[in-house]
Amino acid sequence: MTSRTTQITVRFSSPFLLPGFEPQPAGAYRVDYDEESIDSNSRLAWLRVGAFVHLPAIGMQGSLQQMVPIEPAKLDALLEQDRANSARFANTQGRRQSG
């Protein structure tokens, strides 16, 4: 089995909570995904088996740099919750301006 690590940047619009840590501020964060290849006859596919969030956020000052492990599904849930909260906020702001 082949493995790889890919790095992306995610953005949180609101503060969020990583298990076992103080709340993290809104901002852009680097995330490393560990992935393993899935054997398939028709095409190459990758399964995310681990994720690491880099702290602090990009552009934030901090004396300690950390890579916090988190299950990929939990990170996806945090990002989805952040998107939903941002959408709700945008909808309430739009109603206030038009009303």
Residue frames as qw, qx, qy, qz and C-alpha x, y, z in Angstrom:
[[0.000, 0.889, 0.458, 0.000, 0.00, 0.00, 0.00],
 [0.405, 0.343, 0.004, 0.847, 1.23, 3.47, -0.91],
 [0.250, -0.796, -0.445, 0.326, 0.81, 6.47, 1.37],
 [0.338, 0.446, 0.097, 0.823, 1.17, 10.20, 0.93],
 [0.186, -0.618, -0.445, 0.621, 0.67, 13.45, 2.80],
 [0.208, 0.603, 0.380, 0.669, -1.12, 16.39, 1.22],
 [0.211, -0.376, -0.388, 0.814, -1.34, 19.89, 2.67],
 [0.033, 0.677, 0.513, 0.527, -4.24, 22.30, 2.25],
 [0.026, 0.047, -0.336, 0.940, -5.36, 25.56, 3.83],
 [0.203, -0.621, -0.746, -0.131, -8.75, 25.73, 5.53],
 [0.018, -0.323, 0.125, -0.938, -10.52, 28.87, 6.74],
 [0.244, -0.542, -0.761, 0.261, -12.66, 29.21, 9.83],
 [0.033, -0.644, -0.229, -0.729, -14.96, 32.24, 9.97],
 [0.581, -0.703, 0.027, -0.409, -15.61, 31.82, 13.69],
 [0.183, -0.545, 0.769, -0.279, -13.59, 30.59, 16.65],
 [0.871, 0.011, -0.410, -0.271, -13.60, 26.79, 16.91],
 [0.594, -0.573, 0.510, -0.242, -12.67, 24.13, 19.42],
 [0.613, 0.341, -0.712, -0.024, -10.19, 21.31, 18.83],
 [0.858, -0.433, -0.261, -0.088, -10.58, 18.44, 21.32],
 [0.802, -0.327, -0.173, 0.468, -8.27, 19.00, 24.29],
 [0.416, 0.136, 0.039, 0.898, -7.32, 22.59, 23.36],
 [0.057, 0.535, 0.303, -0.786, -8.43, 26.11, 24.16],
 [0.530, 0.749, 0.379, -0.117, -10.73, 27.73, 21.56],
 [0.515, -0.048, 0.392, 0.761, -8.84, 28.70, 18.42],
 [0.191, 0.598, 0.083, -0.774, -9.48, 32.05, 16.72],
 [0.702, 0.650, 0.271, -0.103, -11.06, 32.41, 13.30],
 [0.009, -0.774, 0.501, 0.386, -8.51, 32.40, 10.50],
 [0.789, 0.450, -0.388, -0.157, -6.63, 30.30, 7.97],
 [0.647, -0.496, 0.575, -0.060, -4.96, 27.09, 9.13],
 [0.391, 0.442, -0.769, -0.246, -2.65, 24.62, 7.39],
 [0.856, -0.132, 0.377, -0.327, -3.89, 21.03, 7.48],
 [0.136, 0.414, -0.870, -0.231, -1.87, 17.93, 6.60],
 [0.895, 0.031, 0.109, -0.431, -3.86, 14.89, 5.47],
 [0.225, -0.347, 0.901, 0.131, -2.29, 11.43, 5.61],
 [0.789, 0.312, -0.038, -0.528, -3.75, 9.29, 2.85],
 [0.462, -0.218, 0.846, 0.153, -3.41, 5.67, 1.78],
 [0.367, 0.228, -0.605, -0.669, -4.01, 4.32, -1.69],
 [0.749, 0.111, 0.502, -0.417, -6.98, 2.07, -2.29],
 [0.231, -0.157, 0.858, 0.432, -6.31, -0.83, -4.62],
 [0.616, 0.540, 0.337, -0.463, -8.61, -0.68, -7.58],
 [0.629, 0.151, 0.622, 0.441, -8.41, -2.16, -11.05],
 [0.352, 0.774, 0.447, 0.279, -10.03, 0.81, -12.74],
 [0.162, 0.831, -0.077, 0.526, -8.41, 3.86, -11.10],
 [0.456, 0.054, -0.557, 0.692, -6.24, 5.16, -8.29],
 [0.405, -0.768, -0.260, -0.422, -8.08, 6.38, -5.19],
 [0.293, 0.286, -0.586, 0.699, -6.93, 7.74, -1.84],
 [0.567, -0.643, -0.506, -0.095, -8.44, 7.30, 1.61],
 [0.037, -0.697, 0.344, -0.628, -7.83, 9.95, 4.27],
 [0.759, -0.256, -0.577, 0.161, -6.62, 8.14, 7.37],
 [0.510, -0.514, -0.326, 0.608, -5.38, 11.05, 9.47],
 [0.187, 0.837, 0.155, 0.490, -5.30, 14.82, 9.70],
 [0.549, -0.356, -0.278, 0.703, -3.14, 17.34, 11.53],
 [0.065, 0.947, 0.226, 0.218, -4.05, 20.99, 12.09],
 [0.553, 0.186, -0.225, 0.780, -1.08, 23.35, 12.36],
 [0.308, -0.909, -0.281, 0.024, -1.31, 25.84, 15.24],
 [0.225, 0.556, 0.407, -0.689, -1.29, 28.79, 15.44],
 [0.576, 0.724, 0.371, -0.073, -3.27, 30.11, 12.47],
 [0.611, 0.343, 0.221, 0.679, -1.37, 31.39, 9.44],
 [0.128, 0.661, 0.050, 0.737, -0.13, 34.90, 10.18],
 [0.604, -0.760, -0.077, -0.226, -0.69, 34.62, 13.93],
 [0.180, 0.625, -0.644, 0.403, 2.19, 35.02, 16.33],
 [0.887, -0.412, -0.021, -0.208, 2.83, 32.23, 18.78],
 [0.176, -0.710, 0.679, -0.065, 5.78, 30.99, 20.75],
 [0.506, -0.119, 0.853, -0.050, 4.72, 27.38, 20.21],
 [0.536, 0.302, -0.508, -0.604, 4.13, 25.71, 16.84],
 [0.510, -0.063, 0.817, -0.261, 2.07, 22.52, 17.03],
 [0.433, 0.054, -0.700, -0.566, 0.55, 19.91, 14.77],
 [0.516, -0.067, 0.589, -0.618, -2.67, 18.72, 16.39],
 [0.059, -0.051, -0.947, -0.312, -3.97, 15.30, 15.32],
 [0.539, 0.220, 0.343, -0.737, -7.68, 15.08, 14.54],
 [0.507, 0.255, 0.814, 0.122, -9.82, 12.49, 12.80],
 [0.072, 0.064, 0.502, 0.860, -10.60, 13.64, 9.25],
 [0.208, -0.586, -0.719, -0.310, -14.34, 13.18, 9.83],
 [0.343, -0.712, -0.413, 0.453, -14.21, 15.40, 12.94],
 [0.225, -0.326, 0.196, 0.897, -12.35, 18.10, 11.04],
 [0.040, -0.302, -0.674, -0.673, -14.92, 17.89, 8.22],
 [0.283, -0.696, -0.659, 0.015, -17.69, 18.28, 10.83],
 [0.318, -0.601, -0.179, 0.711, -16.01, 21.36, 12.35],
 [0.122, -0.118, 0.419, 0.892, -15.66, 22.96, 8.91],
 [0.145, -0.467, -0.741, -0.459, -19.27, 22.16, 8.00],
 [0.314, -0.719, -0.535, 0.314, -20.49, 23.63, 11.30],
 [0.258, -0.452, 0.053, 0.853, -18.44, 26.79, 10.62],
 [0.013, 0.133, 0.600, 0.789, -19.94, 27.10, 7.11],
 [0.239, -0.614, -0.730, -0.181, -23.47, 26.64, 8.48],
 [0.321, -0.682, -0.354, 0.554, -22.90, 29.27, 11.20],
 [0.189, -0.262, 0.274, 0.906, -21.50, 31.70, 8.61],
 [0.079, -0.335, -0.705, -0.620, -24.51, 31.14, 6.34],
 [0.284, -0.706, -0.640, 0.105, -26.95, 31.73, 9.21],
 [0.298, -0.574, -0.123, 0.753, -25.13, 34.91, 10.17],
 [0.102, -0.043, 0.477, 0.872, -25.16, 36.15, 6.57],
 [0.159, -0.518, -0.748, -0.382, -28.90, 35.44, 6.32],
 [0.301, -0.750, -0.487, 0.330, -29.70, 37.37, 9.52],
 [0.258, -0.422, 0.117, 0.861, -27.52, 40.30, 8.37],
 [0.038, 0.183, 0.641, 0.744, -29.31, 40.34, 4.99],
 [0.218, -0.672, -0.697, -0.120, -32.73, 40.45, 6.69],
 [0.318, -0.671, -0.279, 0.609, -31.64, 43.35, 8.91],
 [0.189, -0.261, 0.315, 0.893, -30.43, 45.39, 5.95],
 [0.100, -0.274, -0.688, -0.665, -33.53, 44.79, 3.83],
 [0.303, -0.615, -0.728, 0.009, -36.00, 45.27, 6.71]]
